[in-house]
Amino acid sequence: MKLLLAEDEKALSEAVVDILSYHKYIVDAVYNGEDAYDFAMYGNYDGIILDIMMPKRDGLEVLTELRKNGYKKPVMLLTAKSQIEDRIKGLDSGADDYLAKPFDMGELLARIRAMLRRGEEFHTNQIHFGDLTLNVEDGIISCGGRSIVLPKQEYRLMEQLMLNSSCFMTSEDLLEKAWGYNADTDINSVWLYISYLRKRLASLESKVEIITRRNFGYKLEKGS
């Protein structure tokens, strides 16, 4: 799952990014409202965590503009404000949830899971393709009676291949979706991790293959 975090307190932002990354989310972090709007409109996110009090444009203004332009992905508001009027204004502006600072990281994670379940593109706790099952909560991929806990980056890549199994994905697509915009890496990493996943599938004795087509990219294919 890929999230956008818009929070101008950099220490808090770094802490939230760390905990979300640990739990296998891909997170792009921005620090003002203008960037939040641009990233949201032109990035491919499953959900947004949006602080209200930000420079350049506040979170409510960003949220209102996003909804006005047809943005349907779930949005959670973060703010130090705890008055009921602020909560009502945020929810009326199109927020899916509201969390006041300071907050517990465990509660944030639980609310994010609930928000994504309610989102336009709901994904269950398990993704299936062919004889494979990927558990999105613990990163375990299974085939028949065999299972492996995928390391974080292999999990992210496999998740994208399974969620987009109907089409080919280019190396650039996979780099953006499985590593994020701010990743300090290049498409060589995609090639390397594809090879890791192929070895994982072989060890599971899965009939699913990762096929490559020149000028198209990568795709999962069910074996016979």
N, C-alpha and C positions, 0 to 999 in steps of 0.2 A: 504494500500500500504506500502511496506517495502523498505526503502532506506538505502544505505551505504554512510556515510559522511567521507571522508578522508581529514582532515584539521589539520595541525600541530599547528596552533594558537589556544590554548585551550579556550581562552576567546571567540573568534569568533565561535569556534565549539560549545561551550555550548549555545551561543545565537541562533545559527541556529537550534540546536537540540530542544531547548525550543519552538521556533516558529513552527517548523515542527510537533512536538508532539502535540502542541495546535491544529493544523489543522488535527489531527488524523493520521498522518503518523507514522509508526514505524521506528525508526532510530537507527542504530548501528554506533558508532563513533570510528574511528581509527586515529592515529596521525603520521603514517609514511608510506612510500610506500610499504614496505614489507608486513605489515599487510593489507594494502589496497588490494594488489594482492591476498593474501591468503583468506581474507574474501569474496572478489568478486567471486573467483573461487569455493569456497566451501559453500557459503551462498546462500540463495534463495532470491535475491533482484529483485525488479521491476525496479530499476534504481540506478545509482551511481553519487554522487557529488564528484569530484576529484580535489583537489588542485594540481597545477603544482609544486610549490616549497616545497618539503617535504624531510625530512632526509631519509637516507638509499636507497630509490629509488624515483626519481622524477615522477610526475604524467604522463608526456608524455611517459616515459619508461614503467610505469605500464600499461597505456592505449594501447601502441603498443603491449606489450606482451599478454594482454588480447585478443585483436583482432586477433593476430596471432594464439592463441589457440582456436579460434572459439567462443569467448564470444560475444553475440549478444544483450544483454540488453543495453538500452540507457545510455549514459555517458555525464555528463555536467562537463566542466572544470572551475575551479575557479583560478584566479591568479591576482597578482598585476600588472602584465605586460599588457600594453594596446596597444603595437605596433601592426600594422597590420600583420607583419611577424609572430609574435607569435600566433596570431589568426589563420592564414593560416596553420601553422605547427600543431596546435592542431586539427583543423578540418581534415587536411590530415591524421592525425594519427588515426582517427576514432571517434572523438568526435561528439556528436549530437548537442551540443550547447556550448557556451563559454560566461562566465560572468566575467567581470573585477572588481576587488576590488578598492575602496569600492562600495558596491552595496546596493540597497534598498531591504528590506525584501519582500515587496510587489511584486517587479519585480522578485525576486528569486522564490517566490511561483508560479507566473504566468508562468515562464519559466519551472519550474518543471512539472506543469500541462500539458503544451504543449509538453514537452519532453516525458512524459509518454503516451500521446495520440499517439505519433509517434512511440512508442516502439513496439517491436516484439509482445508483449502480450497486445494489446490494450484493455482497459476496458472503457466502456461508463460511463456517470455520474450516470447511474442507473443500478443496478444488479437485476435480476428477478429470482425468484424461486417459483413455485406453485402460490399461491395467494399473495405472498409477493413481495414488491418492496423496495429496499434499495437505498437511494440517497447518493452517496459517498461524496458529497460536504457539506451537512448539517447534515448528520447522521440520517435522518428521515427514519424510517421503516414504511411502509404502508400496509394495507390490507383492500380492499374495501374502505369504507369511513372513516376508522379509521387510525390514525397515532400516532407515538411516536418518540420523539427525544431520541435516545440511548446515554447514557453516553459513554465517549471515549473508555473505555476498552470493554464494551459490543458491541460497534460498531465494534471494531477491530476483535473481536471473531466472530461476525455474518458475517462480510465481508468474513472471511476465510472459514467459513462453506458454504456460498453461492457460492463463487468462486470455491470451491472444492467439489461441491455437488455430483459429480459422484463417489466419493470414500469415504471410511472411513478415518478419521484422528485420530491418536493416541493423547493422552494427551500431549506427548512430541512434536509432530508435531505442535499442536495448541499453546503450550507454546512458541516455537521458532518463529512461524509466527505471532502470535497475541500479544506477549509481547516482543520479540526480544532476542538476545543472551545475552545482558547485564542486563536483568531484574533481580531484586532482589526478586524473588518469586519462587514458586515450583508448581507442578502439582495440589496441593490442590486448587490453585486459578482457574485452569481450571474447576474443578468440581463445585466450587462455582459459577462461572460466567455462566456455562451451566445452572445451576438451575435458575439464574436470567433471562436468555434468555427464558427459558421455561415458566416462569411467564409472560414475555412480550408477547409471542406468544398467551398464553391463554387470556390475556387481549385484544388482537387484534381480538380474535375469529378466528384465522387462522387455516386452516386445515393442515398446515405444522407442522411436529413434528421433534424434535431432538431425534433420536434413538441412543441407545447404544448397542454395541455388544462386549461381553467380548473378550479380546485379539485382537480386531480390532480397537475399538475407537468409534468415534461419526460421525454421518452423518445426513443430512437433508432428510426427506422423505415426499412426497406429500400425504396428506390424501385424502380419498374419499369423 
